[in-house]
């Protein structure tokens, strides 16, 4: 996706940047919202699972 955006900016004229900027901003903002919405509820459970899967440490050993 970054390559597509880079290629588009290299071939873009300055007059086109005003319209493209809003689209890119909205694309990034919506992507951020979707990412946080999907991964937010899962993150605490994933952390607990990773802690549970770690091997138990022996007492006195560091």
Beta strands, then each sheet from edge to edge (+ up, - down):
end
